Amino acid sequence: MMLVGASGAGKSSLLQAGVIPALADSAGEWTVAMMTPGVDPVGALLAATGAVGGAGGGSTGGVSVTEALGAWGVGGPRLLVVDQLEELFTLCHDERARDTFLDALEHLAIRGENSPAAVVLAVRADFYARCLDEPVLEDALKHRSYLLGPMRLNELAEAISRPADMAGYKLEPGLEELVISELCGLGGGGDRRGYDPGALPLVSHVMEAVWQRRDGSRLTIDGYRSAGGVLGSVSTTAEKAWGELSEFQQAVGKQVLLGLVAVGDDSRDTRRKVSRAELLRQTVEAADAALDMLARTRLVTLEADSAYLTHEIVLDAWPRLRSWIDEDRVGYLERQRLQSDATDWVAHQRDPSMLYRGARLVTMRGHARNGALGPVAQEFLDASEHARERAQRRSTLRRAGLVLLTVVSVTLAGVALLQSHNASRQRDNAVFNSILAEADRVESSDPSLSAQLTLVADRLRPGDPEVSARLINTQNLPLATPLAGHTGFVHGLAYRSDGRLLASAGSDRTVRLWDVSDRRNPHAVGSPLTGYPAYVRAVAFSSDGSILASLSEQIVVLWNVRDPANPVRLGDPIPVGYPTILRFGQDGRTLVTSGSDHPIVYWDVSEPAHPRMIGSPITPSPKARFYSVALSSDLRRAVLVEDIGPVQLWQVDDLFSNAVLLSRLPERAASAAISPDGNTVAVAADAIVKVWDVHAPSAPQQAAIPIVGGGTTVGTSLEFSGDGKTLVTEQDDRIPTLWDMHDPTHPTAAAPPLAGAEGFVGGVALAPDQRSLATTGQDGVVRIWSLPGGGSENWPRGSLLAARGNTVVVKTGSAAAEVWRIDDPVSAHRIGGLALDPEDPLLRAWISPDQRSVALTSTKRGVTLADISGAAAVRRIEHISDDRGRSVVATAFSSDSTRLAIAGLNGRNAAWIQLWDIADKAHPVPLGDPISADTEYVFDVQFAPGDRYLAASGRGIVEILDVANASVPRPVTRVRSGRADSGAYVSFAADGRTMASTSEDQSVRVWDVSDMAAPAPLGSPLTGHNAYVNAVVFDAAGDLLTSMDTSASVRLWDLSDRRDPRPIRHPAASAGTLSEGRVAFFDNDRYLIATGADGWLRLLSLDPEPSKARICDVTRTVLTPQVWRDHLPDLDYRPPCG
């Protein structure tokens, strides 16, 4: 039996804490053995069953393995549990040992002379396709498999709270919700896909850390925060343990930890179990100390003679370990290949012909110097060296005769030249791969530097598809230009209203002005503004941009900046106490300062040289201290966050002399912001930002969906854009995130978080056009971020349902859609909208090949046909319904747009397909009777080119139907596209000979359907997605395939040689930059079209040249000589942007 589940889903827990204890408590006398395959699966099997007394290598004293297993548990029921079966593929490189092990399992379970044993195999879901290559495993997966899905959120809540209850501890109110919200992120709800099950070990780890920090019998939020939260607890624990080691122990410990990792090539990195003797063979005392320290923190598990990482989550959750792996990924892969080659060499009786020679030996010798080798690998490499030396000596002794010497010399010269060429090519490959590895390593922390490194790789190998995919991906990433000048922490930023001038305030007691009118060349203007008694906290421009206000300790200084190159100081400093906020009103004559002592103070600066206070300071609650104040653009609505009560919304009178409390929001918060029109309030606390509609201030309404930010604890900074359509949040992780607020009830991430700001981010400022964002940092550098292009009122916004030609259909509401024609990459016009029954949510849409019709399916009402041929209207034509209670799942148009295939389910979850004649769209006619598909569900239907055949994809299969006679469709064949319990989608290439299908095992399969009766797989399944693939489509030429998964990651696949489909490993759009839905080729395959993370439709150019130009425009100054030396030390400085 096969137990299949994602990493972290609980497979080991189910077996070790569920199945095995249950059998131990049962009445029967079960004999139970448990094992993991490791490097030597046969030896591990024999040791686990007691068939050999701990002998390694599968030694059985001269008898076969099956004979040695014959005496195990004779006379009673037997259970063998094999956990982490994926080690059979990641750690065991001996195919003969793998086959022997699988034969032994099959013998135990099926063919044993004694009563067959129960054999349970637990395997990670991402190794599903690999298991299908082994017949015994394929059979088990087909007939005896169990899918272990993630816990539902209510089950997750119980897993957090119940162990504490059983042990007599209580969770502080809100702790459980805080853990779940951080684990899930936005949109978790009650959906099983609300979180990544691979992160569950983090929950276990952080809850133990919270228990260690308990307050009596209470597990507290403070304890959770000090542990680092879900995302930071492993790193916090690991770094604390690491810091207790000496410098020498750390050096040895690094090699020990890396020895516990198997680096993946086409799969994820995995842990590996290693004998302690191998880990401790060099510096026993230091390595032992490192292992013991890591074991005490539960990061490493020690057994009597082995060690391994407690869970694979450590590989991603501990940044130090992840950086070690990534910094020499090519080297680790090469050393693993060395280990595999050495194992094969031993298995072949140390055959000399298998030893390394020439350039291969030179290359591998270099990689070996950078990491520790196992004894077998070291012996193999030493033998290769000795063979090389013997060959050189024999060559010297054979020189006899001038003629022979000449021939030999010429021959050797040719060989040397060839070897030199091969060595040069291998060196070039190694340099190229190392650059890409470095770009990947820094991508999440500094996408701007990663983009520059990708340009370096592109210059070495122009047109490389891997590099092109990386360049294409940058279209959706914020990239930054650094502006150096300040010599300390930068506190405040402000854009002038035209967005062409930026001011920054620093702890070096200066204000600097920057010309940002040309994003390719932002630069300082004039000299720094000086004369401040202490650091400068904030800056603000007047509405006309002529005055700059700057806030230092207890004073505000005004400057005339009409000529930014020659600013003029205006009058004496204004004494203001200790404010923290500085803001001009729309009239340009009113300035507001606010702080903890006096929340709101108004100043008349109509005569800048002689400012005066308006009225008295407004202090609504004299006993409270206010640590966040926000005002609308007319300065008449204020939101105050105090230390002793809820958030308050106040209305200020026309004379700026009194304030009236409008409402109290039921929130305790850390910060708040109000939109410029004063009608929307954002409140931040505990990593969640809640949005309130205060059009009617006496009855504020909370938005349906809160914003779950990227920070670990309390949201500390919020700011609305000038038009109120964007909200910038800055959490305690100090990484700003932009949220689209066009619909305040459903905020969406407008761009990925802005990673890459060095140190503590002190402030943010969004440019008026919202195409740029300025951030400040502890390093004294101002960064200008170029944001991915958003939309406008004349551009589609909504979830992409369908695209064909220049026509798109987007979902704009639960039961509403709009049809648009895209004229060019920057302009579009709306044809019209279509509203269905509000009680019948819209599901999917299909556009006819002639772009004159659209078919839409909904939950209850079947198919709605609409005419979209008009220039400015969408007209509903007809509704195709079913009077037998059958639901519609998918439809497909024939190539001439005259037939429509409809597929769905009846009440018994049996699939059916019905063909319709829609030549007259107003009077569709069914063709024959519905036919039953050979599957219990249909996910997708597609006509093959020529319309003779129809493909229907269901649970793990694709069925081909001959529909030449549409009234009597005839089944032709079916092919297995994935797991029997997984959904599939299907697509045909224009040549009619190639088909692609998806599977929930995260793979894409390509088929040769030249003979529809006998489809044949082309190459291996295409892997690389990390989530369920729910969209796949060919380009017009059939040379390129694109797919999207449920994390919204988009990948491209090279089909130029259809017999050997190849993955382009880097995604064309990384997860988080787009929204889940459809993806399609557009504009003669020049673009991909999909919905962006901000809800606007995005066109992604497949030509990398615009991406290269953008990278050079906005990151030109990133790759300085020092940065180059830090990341590319072996290459001469030659920046790609000149």
Protein Blocks (a to p, Z undefined) as FASTA:
>chain_A
ZZdddehilpmmmmmmmmmmmmmmmmbdcddddddfbjmlmlmmmmmnopaghiahhiag
hpafklmmmmgoghiacddddehkllmmmmmmcfklmmmmmmmmmmmmmmpmbdcddddd
dddfklmmmmmmpmklmmmmmmmccddddddfklmmmmmmmmmmmnopacdehklmmmmm
mmnogoklmafklpcfklmmmmmmmmmmmmmmpghjaccfklmmmnnpjmlmmmmmmmmm
mmmpcfklmmmmmmmmmmmpccdfkbccddddddfklmmmmmmmlmmmmmmmmmmnomac
cdfkbccdfbfklmmmmmklmmmmmmmmmmmmmmmmmmmmmmmmmmnoopaklpcehjll
mmmmmmmmmpccdfklmmmmmmmmmmmmmmmmmmmmmpgcjklmmmmmmmmmmmmmmmmm
mmmmmmmmmmmmmmmmmmmmmmmmmmmlmmmmmmmmmmmmghiaklmmmmmmmmmpccdd
dddhbacdcfbdcddfklpaccdddfkopacdddfkbmklgcdehjddehiabdcfbdcd
dfkopaccdddehiacdddfkbmmlccdehjdddebjafbdcddfkopaccdddfklmba
cddfkbmmlgcdehjaddfblmbccfbdcddfkopaccdddfkbccddddddfkopaccd
fbdcdbddfbdcddfkopaccddeehiacdddfkbmmlccddfbdcddfbfbbcfbdcdd
fkopaccdddfkopacdddfkbmmlccdfbdcdehiecjdfbdcddfklpaccdddfkop
acdddddddddfkbcedddfbdchjbccddfbfkbccddddfbfkbccdfbdcdddfklc
cfbdcddfklpaccdddfknopadddfkbfbbccdfbdcddfehpacfbdcddfkopacc
dddddfkopacdddddfkbmmlccdehjadddfbfbdfbdcddehjlaccdddehiacdd
dfkbmmlccdfbdcdfbdfkbccdddddfklpaccdddfkopacdddfkbmmlccdehja
dehiacdcfbdcddfkopaccdddfkopacdddfkbmmlccddfbafbdghjaccddddd
eehhlaccdddfkopacdddfbfklmmmmmmmmmmmmmgfklmmmmmmmbccddfkZZ
